Amino acid sequence: MSTLRETDWQYPIAWFDCWLDQARESEPNDPNAAALATATAGGSPSVRMVLVKRVGEERFCFFTNAESKKGSELTQNPKAALCFHWKSLRRQVRVEGIVIGLSDAESDQYFHSRSRASQIGAAVSAQSRPLASREELELRVQEFAAEHAGEIPRPQYWRGFCVQAERMEFWMDGLHRLHDRFLFTRDGDSWVKQRLYP
């Protein structure tokens, strides 16, 4: 696969969109999956995989239970990092920035675009808290579904978050470990681009 030249892309979101489109053709599962790193107010880190559902205007958006561990950390310390790794393309993109919340209307719109089963699952899950058994979870799903024959209301704790990109790094595998790395750093309304040592 040819290596992109430094002059090919000057705007990081355009570069990211190009790579994501290619990953949709080559990745067997979830090309929009990314590792999300958060930290407590005291700086203790944690990381997990999320599905990034929207990209645009330098914003990388995902949805979660705001009362979960990641939701709590995003509220305490609204800074986060994402790492997309596309093994089939031998590429990765790192995103770092401030976290902002999506509006209730935006969260409602996405919640109701999901399958009914996924909506129920989100509504009954006390995410990140202890669960006595699988049977208890399945019983809660059955009871909730029976109580809500019509539209599933979006729980107030289920909402969207966006990482507002301040730094984006593009990494491409290179022969003999001579990888290509390009760092974009926000400078006001524009971006500063640098090549980094591998």
C-alpha positions in Angstrom: 0.0 0.0 0.0 1.5 3.4 -1.0 2.5 5.8 1.7 0.7 9.2 1.8 3.0 12.1 1.1 3.1 15.0 3.6 1.6 17.3 1.0 -1.4 15.1 0.4 -3.4 16.0 3.5 -3.2 19.2 5.4 -6.5 18.9 7.3 -6.6 16.1 9.9 -10.3 15.3 9.7 -10.1 14.9 5.9 -7.2 12.5 6.4 -9.0 10.6 9.1 -12.2 10.3 7.0 -10.1 8.9 4.2 -8.6 6.2 6.4 -11.9 5.4 8.1 -13.4 4.8 4.6 -10.6 2.5 3.7 -10.9 0.7 7.1 -14.6 0.0 6.4 -13.5 -2.0 3.3 -10.8 -4.0 5.1 -11.6 -4.4 8.8 -13.8 -7.4 9.5 -15.4 -5.9 12.6 -16.2 -2.4 13.8 -13.8 -0.1 12.0 -15.1 2.8 14.1 -13.9 1.1 17.4 -11.4 3.0 19.4 -9.6 2.7 22.8 -10.9 5.5 25.0 -8.6 6.6 27.8 -10.0 8.6 30.7 -8.7 9.6 34.1 -10.0 10.5 37.5 -9.6 14.0 38.9 -6.6 12.6 40.7 -5.0 11.3 37.5 -5.6 7.6 37.8 -6.1 6.3 34.2 -8.3 3.7 32.7 -9.0 2.6 29.2 -11.7 0.6 27.3 -13.0 0.2 23.8 -15.9 2.3 22.5 -17.7 2.7 19.1 -17.2 6.2 17.8 -20.6 7.0 16.1 -20.0 10.5 14.7 -17.0 12.3 13.4 -17.1 15.9 12.3 -15.9 19.4 13.1 -13.0 17.9 14.9 -15.4 16.1 17.2 -15.3 12.3 17.9 -18.6 11.3 19.5 -19.7 8.2 21.4 -22.6 7.3 23.7 -22.6 5.7 27.1 -24.1 5.5 30.6 -22.9 8.8 32.3 -23.1 7.0 35.6 -20.5 4.3 34.5 -16.9 4.5 35.4 -16.0 6.2 32.2 -18.9 8.6 32.5 -17.9 9.5 36.0 -14.3 10.1 35.0 -15.4 12.2 32.0 -17.4 14.4 34.4 -14.6 14.7 36.9 -11.9 15.3 34.4 -13.2 16.3 31.0 -10.1 15.4 29.0 -9.7 12.1 27.1 -7.7 10.3 24.4 -8.8 7.9 21.7 -6.7 5.5 19.7 -8.0 3.9 16.5 -6.0 0.9 15.3 -6.6 -0.7 11.9 -4.5 -3.9 11.9 -5.5 -4.7 8.3 -4.1 -1.4 7.1 -1.2 -1.3 9.6 -2.2 2.2 10.7 -3.4 4.0 13.8 -4.7 7.4 14.7 -4.5 9.0 18.1 -6.8 11.8 19.2 -6.5 13.9 22.4 -8.7 16.7 23.6 -11.4 18.2 25.8 -14.6 16.3 26.3 -18.0 18.0 25.8 -21.5 16.6 26.2 -24.1 16.3 23.4 -27.5 17.9 23.9 -30.5 15.9 25.1 -32.0 16.2 21.6 -28.9 14.7 20.0 -28.7 11.9 22.6 -32.5 11.2 22.0 -32.0 11.0 18.3 -29.2 8.5 18.4 -30.8 6.4 21.2 -34.0 6.0 19.2 -32.0 5.1 16.1 -30.8 1.9 17.8 -32.6 -1.4 17.9 -35.3 -1.9 20.5 -33.2 -4.6 22.2 -30.2 -2.3 22.4 -32.4 0.5 23.9 -33.7 -1.9 26.5 -30.2 -3.1 27.3 -29.0 0.5 27.8 -32.0 1.3 30.0 -31.7 -1.7 32.4 -27.9 -1.7 32.8 -26.4 -0.1 35.9 -23.2 0.0 34.0 -19.9 -0.7 35.9 -21.7 -1.6 39.1 -21.8 -5.1 40.7 -24.2 -7.7 39.2 -25.1 -10.8 41.2 -25.8 -13.0 38.2 -26.5 -13.2 34.5 -30.0 -14.4 35.4 -30.7 -11.2 37.3 -29.7 -9.2 34.2 -31.9 -11.2 31.9 -34.8 -11.0 34.3 -34.5 -7.2 34.4 -34.6 -7.1 30.6 -37.7 -9.2 30.5 -39.5 -7.2 33.1 -38.5 -3.8 31.5 -39.6 -5.0 28.1 -43.0 -6.1 29.4 -43.5 -2.7 31.2 -42.6 -0.7 28.1 -44.6 -2.2 25.1 -44.3 1.1 23.2 -41.4 3.5 22.8 -38.4 3.0 25.1 -37.7 6.3 27.0 -34.0 7.3 26.9 -32.7 7.2 30.5 -31.3 10.6 31.6 -28.0 9.0 32.4 -27.5 7.6 28.9 -26.0 10.4 26.8 -23.5 11.3 24.2 -19.9 12.7 24.7 -17.5 14.1 22.2 -13.7 14.5 22.2 -13.0 17.9 20.8 -9.7 17.2 19.0 -6.7 19.3 20.1 -4.0 16.9 18.9 -4.2 14.2 16.2 -1.4 11.8 15.3 -1.4 9.6 12.2 0.9 6.5 12.3 1.7 4.3 9.3 3.8 1.1 9.5 7.2 1.4 7.8 9.8 -1.1 6.6 12.5 -1.8 9.2 10.5 0.0 11.9 10.9 3.3 10.1 7.3 4.3 10.6 5.7 7.5 9.3 4.2 9.7 12.0 2.5 13.0 11.5 1.2 15.2 14.4 -1.4 17.9 14.0 -1.8 20.4 16.9 -4.6 22.9 17.0 -3.6 26.5 16.8 -6.7 28.7 17.0 -8.8 27.9 14.0 -6.0 26.1 12.1 -3.7 23.2 12.6 0.1 22.9 12.8 1.5 19.8 11.2 4.8 18.1 12.1 6.6 14.9 11.1 7.8 12.9 14.1 10.6 10.4 14.5 9.2 6.8 14.6 
